[in-house]
Amino acid sequence: MKKVILSSILMLALSVSFVSCREAADKAKDATEAAEDAGEVMGDAAEGALDKAGEAVDAAKEASSDAMDAAGNAVDAVKEAGSDVKDAAEDAVDQAKDAANDVKEKVKN
């Protein structure tokens, strides 16, 4: 009778141990899958962040290029305006000389 009871207890203990180990293995597998999923999500997030950073750098390059072009155009406009002022001043000097010469000739006559 002792052997039957002890054998039954031993079989019950072994079956609980195996079921318990199987559950632990399933939990470990689930945890591994969850970690893989989290890794994929983090990888996607990092890739998205890198893409956004690249787009920001491209936009900054384009903006600085546009600013450089605008500055170059402003310099050209200032040069042209300076040239126009110089030409106008030369014309005014020439007109003043002509007027002075006309006055000089009228005084002589």
C-alpha positions as CSV (number, residue, x, y, z in Angstrom):
1,M,0.0,0.0,0.0
2,K,2.9,2.3,0.8
3,K,4.3,1.7,-2.6
4,V,1.1,2.6,-4.4
5,I,0.7,5.8,-2.5
6,L,4.3,6.8,-2.9
7,S,4.2,5.9,-6.6
8,S,1.1,8.0,-7.0
9,I,2.7,11.0,-5.2
10,L,5.8,10.5,-7.3
11,M,3.8,10.5,-10.6
12,L,1.8,13.5,-9.5
13,A,5.1,15.4,-8.6
14,L,6.6,14.5,-12.0
15,S,3.6,15.5,-13.9
16,V,3.4,18.9,-12.1
17,S,7.1,19.4,-12.7
18,F,6.8,18.7,-16.5
19,V,3.7,20.9,-16.9
20,S,5.5,23.6,-14.9
21,C,8.6,23.4,-17.1
22,R,6.5,23.5,-20.2
23,E,4.7,26.7,-19.0
24,A,8.1,28.3,-18.1
25,A,9.4,27.4,-21.6
26,D,6.2,29.0,-23.2
27,K,6.7,32.1,-21.1
28,A,10.3,32.4,-22.1
29,K,9.3,32.0,-25.8
30,D,6.6,34.7,-25.4
31,A,9.2,37.0,-23.7
32,T,11.7,36.4,-26.5
33,E,9.0,37.2,-29.2
34,A,8.0,40.3,-27.3
35,A,11.7,41.4,-27.1
36,E,12.0,40.8,-30.9
37,D,8.9,42.8,-31.6
38,A,10.2,45.6,-29.4
39,G,13.5,45.6,-31.2
40,E,11.7,45.9,-34.5
41,V,9.7,48.8,-33.3
42,M,12.8,50.5,-32.0
43,G,14.6,49.9,-35.3
44,D,11.6,51.4,-37.2
45,A,11.5,54.4,-34.9
46,A,15.3,54.9,-35.3
47,E,15.0,54.6,-39.0
48,G,12.1,57.1,-39.1
49,A,14.1,59.5,-36.9
50,L,17.1,59.2,-39.2
51,D,14.9,59.9,-42.2
52,K,13.4,63.0,-40.5
53,A,16.9,64.2,-39.6
54,G,18.0,63.7,-43.2
55,E,15.0,65.7,-44.5
56,A,15.8,68.5,-42.0
57,V,19.4,68.6,-43.1
58,D,18.3,68.8,-46.8
59,A,15.8,71.6,-46.0
60,A,18.6,73.5,-44.1
61,K,20.9,73.1,-47.1
62,E,18.3,74.3,-49.5
63,A,17.4,77.3,-47.2
64,S,21.1,78.3,-46.9
65,S,21.5,78.0,-50.7
66,D,18.5,80.2,-51.2
67,A,19.8,82.7,-48.7
68,M,23.2,82.7,-50.5
69,D,21.5,83.3,-53.8
70,A,19.4,86.1,-52.4
71,A,22.6,87.7,-50.9
72,G,24.3,87.4,-54.2
73,N,21.4,89.1,-56.0
74,A,21.4,91.9,-53.4
75,V,25.1,92.5,-54.0
76,D,24.5,92.6,-57.7
77,A,21.6,95.1,-57.2
78,V,23.8,97.3,-55.0
79,K,26.6,97.2,-57.6
80,E,24.2,98.1,-60.3
81,A,22.7,100.9,-58.3
82,G,26.2,102.3,-57.5
83,S,27.0,102.2,-61.2
84,D,23.7,104.1,-62.0
85,V,24.5,106.7,-59.3
86,K,28.0,107.1,-60.7
87,D,26.7,107.5,-64.3
88,A,24.1,110.1,-63.0
89,A,26.8,112.0,-61.2
90,E,29.0,112.1,-64.2
91,D,26.0,113.3,-66.3
92,A,25.3,116.0,-63.7
93,V,29.0,117.1,-63.8
94,D,29.0,117.2,-67.6
95,Q,25.8,119.3,-67.6
96,A,27.2,121.6,-65.0
97,K,30.4,122.1,-67.1
98,D,28.3,122.7,-70.2
99,A,26.2,125.3,-68.3
100,A,29.3,126.9,-66.9
101,N,30.8,127.1,-70.4
102,D,27.6,128.6,-71.7
103,V,27.6,131.2,-69.0
104,K,31.3,131.9,-69.7
105,E,30.7,132.4,-73.4
106,K,27.7,134.7,-72.7
107,V,29.8,136.8,-70.3
108,K,32.5,137.1,-73.0
109,N,30.0,138.2,-75.6
